[in-house]
């Protein structure tokens, strides 16, 4: 009965719906499998180029902070990204869909090696330590730090753990030997690492809006903001701003202020016998926002110095505020609880650029001006006295 009803419904819908009218050209001689593979390969190459572009900018910003503008001790940076050839295995073929088989076929089609779980160089950042040492994309990593490259289903995570354990502030200046296989031949490459500010860049795929943020440990971008900020200057502005939030300790400061607000509210709750802790919750919210706009201005100011030191166009960073305002002109008129209006942020970016021009003309170090010591920027072992 159900099948009969569904058949009748389909007939009714098809007969009643409007029909296409275009006389489409014939495409029967196109190989759909080949077209699919071309699209898959394009998607993979696009992802590599996009990741390389944004990570190159971020790496250059980190490499040029110097310890005086990074809140942590610098750590060694190599300047390349890895991938893993990990074809899917479907042991029980009767449970596999046609789509899964096609995807597996496409993955194997792009596999340059016979083995699985091979760690390879996905891309190399131009002018990085790895680039200067001669590392190339598609090089197979055989050993690093004298250890064999992982060859397990968790090879990527295991390899990144090896890097994390061996690239620390205590290993600054120490060369890194990497044995690679290139076109069937083994070769040992010695990389003299760069000194970089130790933050990582991550893509937050859960965000569907144009957004970026810092959490005190890493910097995060959404996919939409990567596509929206199309040139190097715009992306450098976004990344430098979030990096500045981290190095200035803004995420930690926000948490501290929220805690102070919660304590104050908790005292009020106790005095009024409020079991719902409404005042504590409100106090935490108010505390987290109390200096939020000032932190944004401060991060904008420092970001201009980061961009200038990295060699990007620091004079046009205010354009980003125009571009963000273009997404929503309401931001020009209605105040946010946490961020200044674009027309309030742009002048700081413009004046900071003029300040840098002045320092360049007098051959002064490109160091920002602070009214008092920043506890995060002074938490280092160097003796720089510029506050």
C-alpha positions as CSV (number, residue, x, y, z in Angstrom):
1,X,0.0,0.0,0.0
2,X,2.8,2.4,0.9
3,X,4.7,1.7,-2.4
4,X,1.5,2.3,-4.3
5,X,0.8,5.6,-2.6
6,X,4.4,6.7,-3.2
7,X,4.2,5.8,-6.9
8,X,0.9,7.7,-7.2
9,X,2.3,10.8,-5.4
10,X,5.4,10.8,-7.7
11,X,3.2,10.7,-10.7
12,X,1.1,13.6,-9.4
13,X,4.1,15.7,-8.6
14,X,5.8,15.1,-11.9
15,X,2.7,15.8,-13.9
16,X,1.9,18.9,-12.0
17,X,5.3,20.5,-11.7
18,X,6.8,23.0,-14.2
19,X,9.3,21.5,-16.6
20,X,12.7,22.7,-17.9
21,X,12.6,24.3,-21.4
22,X,16.3,24.7,-22.4
23,X,17.6,22.6,-25.3
24,X,20.8,21.4,-23.6
25,X,23.9,20.5,-25.6
26,X,24.8,16.8,-25.8
27,X,27.5,15.6,-23.3
28,X,27.4,11.9,-23.6
29,X,31.0,11.6,-24.8
30,X,32.4,13.1,-21.5
31,X,33.9,10.6,-19.1
32,X,32.2,11.4,-15.9
33,X,34.7,9.4,-13.9
34,X,37.6,11.4,-15.3
35,X,35.7,14.7,-14.7
36,X,35.1,13.7,-11.1
37,X,38.8,12.9,-10.6
38,X,39.8,16.3,-12.1
39,X,37.5,18.1,-9.7
40,X,38.8,16.1,-6.7
41,X,42.4,16.9,-7.6
42,X,41.5,20.6,-8.1
43,X,39.9,20.6,-4.6
44,X,43.0,19.1,-3.0
45,X,45.4,21.5,-4.8
46,X,43.2,24.5,-3.9
47,X,43.3,23.5,-0.2
48,X,47.0,23.2,-0.3
49,X,47.5,26.6,-1.9
50,X,45.1,28.3,0.4
51,X,46.7,26.8,3.5
52,X,50.1,27.7,2.2
53,X,49.1,31.3,1.6
54,X,47.6,32.0,5.1
55,X,50.3,30.0,6.9
56,X,53.1,31.8,5.1
57,X,51.7,35.2,6.3
58,X,51.3,33.9,9.8
59,X,54.8,32.3,9.9
60,X,56.4,35.6,8.7
61,X,54.5,37.5,11.4
62,X,55.7,35.1,14.1
63,X,59.3,35.1,12.7
64,X,59.5,38.9,12.9
65,X,58.0,39.5,16.4
66,X,61.4,39.1,18.0
67,X,61.4,38.1,21.7
68,X,60.7,41.6,22.7
69,X,57.2,41.5,21.1
70,X,56.4,37.9,21.9
71,X,55.1,37.0,25.4
72,X,56.8,33.6,25.4
73,X,60.3,32.4,24.7
74,X,60.7,31.9,21.0
75,X,60.9,28.3,19.7
76,X,62.4,26.8,16.6
77,X,60.3,26.9,13.5
78,X,60.9,24.8,10.4
79,X,58.4,26.2,7.9
80,X,56.7,23.3,6.3
81,X,53.5,21.4,6.6
82,X,53.0,17.7,6.3
83,X,50.3,15.4,4.9
84,X,49.7,11.7,5.2
85,X,48.7,9.3,2.4
86,X,46.0,7.3,4.1
87,X,43.8,5.5,1.6
88,X,40.6,4.2,3.1
89,X,40.3,0.5,3.5
90,X,36.9,-1.2,3.2
91,X,37.3,-4.7,4.4
92,X,33.6,-5.6,4.0
93,X,32.8,-4.4,0.5
94,X,29.1,-5.2,0.7
95,X,28.8,-2.4,3.3
96,X,30.5,0.3,1.2
97,X,28.5,2.8,-0.9
98,X,29.3,3.6,-4.5
99,X,30.3,7.1,-3.4
100,X,32.8,5.7,-0.8
101,X,34.4,3.5,-3.5
102,X,34.7,6.5,-5.9
103,X,36.4,8.6,-3.1
104,X,38.8,5.8,-2.3
105,X,39.7,5.5,-6.0
106,X,40.3,9.3,-6.2
107,X,42.6,9.3,-3.1
108,X,44.7,6.4,-4.5
109,X,44.9,8.2,-7.8
110,X,46.7,11.1,-6.1
111,X,49.0,8.8,-4.0
112,X,52.6,9.2,-5.1
113,X,53.8,6.3,-3.0
114,X,53.0,2.6,-2.9
115,X,52.9,2.4,0.9
116,X,50.1,3.8,3.1
117,X,50.5,6.1,6.1
118,X,53.4,7.9,4.4
119,X,54.4,11.3,5.9
120,X,55.1,13.7,3.1
121,X,55.8,17.4,2.7
122,X,52.5,19.1,1.8
123,X,54.0,22.5,1.2
124,X,57.1,24.6,2.1
125,X,56.8,28.2,3.2
126,X,58.9,30.5,1.0
127,X,62.1,31.8,2.6
128,X,61.6,29.7,5.7
129,X,64.3,27.5,7.3
130,X,62.9,24.4,5.4
131,X,62.9,26.3,2.1
132,X,66.5,27.5,2.5
133,X,67.6,23.9,3.4
134,X,66.1,22.6,0.2
135,X,63.0,20.7,1.3
136,X,60.5,20.3,-1.5
137,X,56.8,19.5,-1.7
138,X,56.0,15.7,-2.0
139,X,59.3,14.8,-0.3
140,X,58.7,11.7,1.8
141,X,59.8,12.1,5.4
142,X,61.9,9.0,6.3
143,X,63.4,10.1,9.6
144,X,63.5,13.3,11.7
145,X,65.5,13.9,14.9
146,X,67.1,10.4,14.3
147,X,63.6,8.8,14.6
148,X,61.7,7.0,11.9
149,X,58.7,8.8,10.7
150,X,55.5,7.3,12.1
151,X,53.8,4.8,9.8
152,X,50.5,4.2,11.6
153,X,46.8,5.2,11.1
154,X,47.6,8.1,13.5
155,X,50.8,9.0,11.7
156,X,50.0,12.8,11.4
157,X,49.2,13.2,15.1
158,X,52.3,11.1,16.1
159,X,54.6,13.2,13.8
160,X,53.2,16.5,15.2
161,X,53.8,15.2,18.7
162,X,57.5,14.4,17.8
163,X,57.9,18.0,16.5
164,X,56.2,19.4,19.7
165,X,58.5,17.5,22.0
166,X,61.7,18.3,20.1
167,X,61.1,21.9,18.9
168,X,61.2,23.8,22.2
169,X,62.8,27.0,23.5
170,X,65.7,24.8,24.9
171,X,66.6,23.6,21.4
172,X,66.9,27.1,19.8
173,X,69.8,27.3,17.4
174,X,70.2,23.5,17.1
175,X,70.1,22.1,13.6
176,X,67.4,19.5,12.6
177,X,68.4,16.6,10.4
178,X,65.6,15.2,8.2
179,X,66.1,12.2,5.9
180,X,63.8,12.3,2.9
181,X,63.1,10.2,-0.1
182,X,62.8,12.1,-3.4
183,X,62.1,10.3,-6.6
184,X,63.3,7.0,-5.1
185,X,66.5,8.4,-3.7
186,X,67.4,9.0,0.0
187,X,68.8,12.3,1.0
188,X,69.6,14.0,4.3
189,X,68.7,17.6,4.7
190,X,69.9,19.8,7.6
191,X,67.5,22.5,8.6
192,X,68.7,25.5,10.7
193,X,65.4,26.5,12.3
194,X,64.0,30.0,12.4
195,X,63.2,31.6,15.8
196,X,59.4,32.1,15.9
197,X,56.7,33.2,18.4
198,X,55.2,29.9,19.5
199,X,51.6,30.1,18.4
200,X,49.8,27.9,15.9
201,X,47.2,28.8,13.3
202,X,44.0,26.7,13.2
203,X,40.9,26.6,11.0
204,X,37.7,26.5,13.0
205,X,35.3,24.6,10.7
206,X,32.5,25.1,13.1
207,X,32.3,28.8,12.4
208,X,30.1,29.7,9.5
209,X,30.6,33.5,9.8
210,X,33.4,35.9,8.9
211,X,35.3,35.6,12.1
212,X,38.7,35.2,13.8
213,X,39.7,34.8,17.4
214,X,42.6,34.0,19.8
215,X,42.3,31.9,22.9
216,X,45.7,32.6,24.5
217,X,47.2,29.4,23.0
218,X,46.4,29.6,19.3
219,X,44.9,31.8,16.6
220,X,41.7,30.6,14.8
221,X,40.2,31.6,11.5
222,X,36.8,30.7,10.0
223,X,36.7,29.5,6.4
224,X,34.5,32.5,5.3
225,X,37.1,35.0,6.5
226,X,39.8,33.3,4.6
227,X,37.8,33.7,1.4
228,X,36.7,37.2,2.2
229,X,40.2,38.6,3.0
230,X,41.5,38.1,-0.5
231,X,44.9,39.8,-0.5
232,X,48.0,39.5,1.6
233,X,47.6,42.9,3.4
234,X,44.1,42.1,4.5
235,X,45.0,38.6,5.8
236,X,48.1,40.0,7.5
237,X,45.9,42.5,9.3
238,X,43.6,39.9,10.7
239,X,46.3,37.5,11.7
240,X,48.5,40.2,13.3
241,X,45.5,41.4,15.3
242,X,44.7,38.0,16.8
243,X,48.4,37.3,17.4
244,X,48.6,40.6,19.3
245,X,45.6,39.5,21.5
246,X,47.7,36.4,22.5
247,X,51.0,38.1,23.1
248,X,49.4,40.9,25.1
249,X,47.6,38.4,27.3
250,X,44.1,39.6,26.5
251,X,42.3,36.2,26.7
252,X,43.8,35.7,30.2
253,X,43.0,39.3,31.2
254,X,39.4,38.8,30.1
255,X,39.1,35.6,32.1
256,X,40.6,37.4,35.2
257,X,38.2,40.3,34.8
258,X,35.3,37.9,34.5
259,X,36.4,36.1,37.7
260,X,36.7,39.4,39.5
261,X,33.2,40.4,38.4
262,X,31.8,37.0,39.4
263,X,33.4,37.4,42.9
264,X,31.9,40.8,43.3
265,X,28.5,39.5,42.2
266,X,28.8,36.5,44.5
267,X,29.3,38.8,47.5
268,X,26.0,40.6,46.5
269,X,24.3,37.3,46.1
270,X,25.4,36.3,49.5
271,X,24.2,39.5,51.1
272,X,20.8,39.2,49.5
273,X,20.5,35.4,49.9
274,X,20.1,35.0,46.2
275,X,20.4,31.2,45.6
276,X,20.3,31.6,41.8
277,X,23.6,33.5,41.7
278,X,22.2,36.1,39.3
279,X,24.6,38.8,40.5
280,X,27.6,36.5,40.1
281,X,26.6,35.6,36.5
282,X,26.0,39.3,35.7
283,X,29.2,40.3,37.3
284,X,31.2,37.7,35.3
285,X,29.6,39.0,32.1
286,X,30.3,42.7,32.9
287,X,33.8,41.9,34.0
288,X,34.7,40.1,30.8
289,X,33.5,43.2,28.8
290,X,34.8,46.0,31.0
291,X,38.1,46.6,29.0
292,X,37.1,44.6,26.0
293,X,37.1,47.6,23.6
294,X,40.3,48.9,25.0
295,X,41.9,45.5,24.4
296,X,40.7,45.6,20.8
297,X,42.3,49.0,20.2
298,X,45.6,47.8,21.9
299,X,45.6,44.7,19.6
300,X,45.0,46.9,16.6
301,X,47.9,49.2,17.6
302,X,50.4,46.3,18.1
303,X,49.2,44.6,14.9
304,X,50.5,47.5,12.8
305,X,54.0,46.9,14.2
306,X,53.8,43.2,13.6
307,X,52.8,43.8,10.0
308,X,55.5,46.4,9.4
309,X,58.2,44.2,10.9
310,X,57.2,41.3,8.7
311,X,57.5,43.5,5.6
312,X,53.8,43.7,4.6
313,X,51.9,46.8,3.7
314,X,51.2,48.3,7.1
315,X,49.9,51.6,5.7
316,X,46.6,50.1,4.4
317,X,45.4,48.1,7.3
318,X,42.5,50.5,7.9
319,X,41.0,49.2,4.7
320,X,40.1,46.0,6.5
321,X,37.8,48.0,8.8
322,X,36.0,49.4,5.7
323,X,35.7,46.0,4.3
324,X,34.2,44.5,7.5
325,X,31.8,47.5,7.7
326,X,30.7,46.8,4.1
327,X,29.5,43.4,5.3
328,X,27.1,45.1,7.7
329,X,26.7,48.9,7.7
330,X,24.9,48.7,11.0
331,X,28.3,48.3,12.6
332,X,28.8,52.0,11.8
333,X,25.9,53.1,13.9
334,X,25.2,50.5,16.6
335,X,27.8,49.9,19.3
336,X,28.8,46.3,20.2
337,X,29.5,45.3,23.8
338,X,32.9,44.0,23.0
339,X,34.3,45.7,19.8
340,X,34.7,49.4,18.9
341,X,33.0,50.7,15.8
342,X,35.0,50.5,12.5
343,X,35.3,54.3,12.3
344,X,36.8,54.3,15.8
345,X,39.3,51.6,15.0
346,X,40.6,52.9,11.7
347,X,42.2,56.1,13.0
348,X,44.4,54.1,15.4
349,X,45.6,52.0,12.5
350,X,46.4,55.1,10.4
351,X,48.2,56.9,13.2
352,X,50.2,53.8,14.2
353,X,51.4,53.6,10.6
354,X,52.5,57.3,10.8
355,X,54.3,56.5,14.0
356,X,56.2,53.7,12.3
357,X,57.1,56.0,9.4
358,X,58.5,58.5,11.9
359,X,60.6,55.8,13.7
360,X,61.9,54.6,10.3
361,X,62.9,58.1,9.3
362,X,65.0,58.4,12.5
363,X,66.2,54.8,12.2
364,X,64.7,53.9,15.5
365,X,63.7,50.3,16.4
366,X,60.1,49.4,15.4
367,X,58.9,49.0,18.9
368,X,55.4,50.2,20.1
369,X,55.0,52.7,22.9
370,X,53.5,51.5,26.2
371,X,52.5,53.7,29.2
372,X,53.6,50.9,31.6
373,X,55.2,47.5,31.4
374,X,53.0,44.7,30.0
375,X,53.5,41.7,32.2
376,X,53.2,39.3,29.3
377,X,55.7,41.0,27.1
378,X,58.3,41.2,29.9
379,X,58.0,37.5,30.8
380,X,61.2,36.7,28.9
381,X,64.9,36.1,29.6
382,X,66.1,39.0,27.4
383,X,67.2,42.4,28.7
384,X,65.3,44.6,26.3
385,X,64.3,47.8,28.1
386,X,62.0,49.7,25.8
387,X,58.8,50.2,27.7
